[in-house]
């Protein structure tokens, strides 16, 4: 990491993130902004390869800055850093493909670990957000969801087979291995094999991480 932009109205949180990031990348250039306007201005001066942004800014929503970064420099790592909020804000951010959703309630060690993961190109969410995602899908109707041809093509382009896409979408809706087997009329042992292949192809190790991947791929419906 070479350039970091922190957009947060709280100077203490700006300082906290700066201190944590400097333990990971001592030579990183750090810029800070407190408002949406100032954040957009900083983007004109410094195109960051890491942006850590509060969603709720005095003059607007942090998602606007994150979208600007995605448009101008898609390789940048975009991280939400905010307090625990409702489903709508969580899924608004996840559906826009952010790389991380970190809660300010996390300890410094947890924030450091997740930023390190993001620096390696992995996705990272606070444990509370992961549970929130899982509860959302577990509470949804268990009918097999449908995906558009475009979304399926995207999933297939990263190596998922049509059957693995079906399994991933059901896992993301809260199905366990036996429910997936029943829905698809296959054996639980076959489902286990598909899950192993999905995790390998998506470079994930838990169902929660697979759910996040499904959200990013657009294989499950999200509510703004």
Secondary structure, DSSP 8 states (H G I E B T S, - for coil): --EEEEE-S-HHHHHHHHHHHHHH-TT-EEEEESSHHHHHHHHHH---SEEEE-SEETTEEHHHHHHHHHHH-TTSEEEEEE----HHHHHHHHTTT-SEEEETTS-HHHHHHHHHHHHTT--EE-HHHHHHHHHHHHTS--S-----HHHHHHHHHTT--HHHHHHHHHHHTT--HHHHHHHHTS-HHHHHHHHHHHHHHHT--SHHHHHHHHHHHT-S----
